[in-house]
Amino acid sequence: MVIAKSIIPAGGLGTRFLPATKTMPKEMLPILDKPAIQYIAEEGAKSGIKTFIVITGKNKKAIEDHFDSPDTRLKDKGKEGCFESLNKVIESTNFVYIRQKEALGLGHAVWSASHLIYKEHVAIMLPDEIITGPIPAIAQLMQIAQQEKCNVVGVQEVPLDQVSKYGIIGIKKQFSPNLFQVKELVEKPSIANAPSNLALIGRYVLSPNIFTMLGESKLGVGGEIQLTDAMQNLLYSGEKVFAYKIQGNRYDIGNPLGLLKANLDFALRHEQYSGPVMEYLKNLEKDMIILEGQASRQTLVKPKSATLL
Ligand code: G1P
């Protein structure tokens, strides 16, 4: 089974990052010196993906420009080193861009690529989730899909109080510590309705029948067409869905705090930045202790000054 195409849904408005995303795609926000979507493309290219189908919308042109060959003038300025990993992606893959006609959710975004997928399994990679580790996240799923000839979704455990932010799977059978057969999938359940705490983390390898299911989907949670509901319908139709606990560090960069944490984490693991960042954080901690000390002293004197009001 050849899995050569990956859909990257990148049509979202990025409202959590406004005003930064007023005219700039959230997928272009950087972790250190690389835009988020480049990490996704590198993961796909390393896994053997040959075509990326990027679902875009208004104000997303910068993504297309980014995956063009770098300007030769930058080469003349001795900057070609910066483009090494980007060039590898550009040389080994092709990009196709589709504008989502209506903002009807993740399922609808994926469905927009249906006319480009024939009788083949397809990878789906959500750019809000960056996953690092020795084996690219999507490659881990592709290997299982090829072995088992079935659908595979990537999962990781999340704290119970977070289940309502994710699609959650229910388990039918456990084959090994990390591999499961899925019984059901529920999008953003309450704690009471969550079949487990294993959450979908934005990596999927699905059979082409997903497009039939998406085409027939009704609006789900949040008034949107949900990919999770369409996968549930794949199960109803008799297809097997496996879930694999992806091995790697996951960063949810769909909100400013998550992006900040990812930047810090990447910096602390970076050859050049780890030393200075560590130093900075140590000083920051000292400042925090001083500030906390001042704050508690202020609290102690508060009753006196409060009488002035
Ligand atoms: C989407 C999916 C959800 C998944 C999540 C992972 O939700 O619908 O099943 O768990 O991505 O990030 P969103 O974050 O777009 O609301």
Boltz pocket constraint, residues with backbone or C-beta under 6 A from the ligand:
constraints:
  - pocket:
      binder: B
      contacts: [[A, 106], [A, 126], [A, 128], [A, 129], [A, 165], [A, 166], [A, 167], [A, 168], [A, 187], [A, 188], [A, 199], [A, 200], [A, 201], [A, 202], [A, 226], [A, 227], [A, 228], [A, 254]]
      max_distance: 6.0
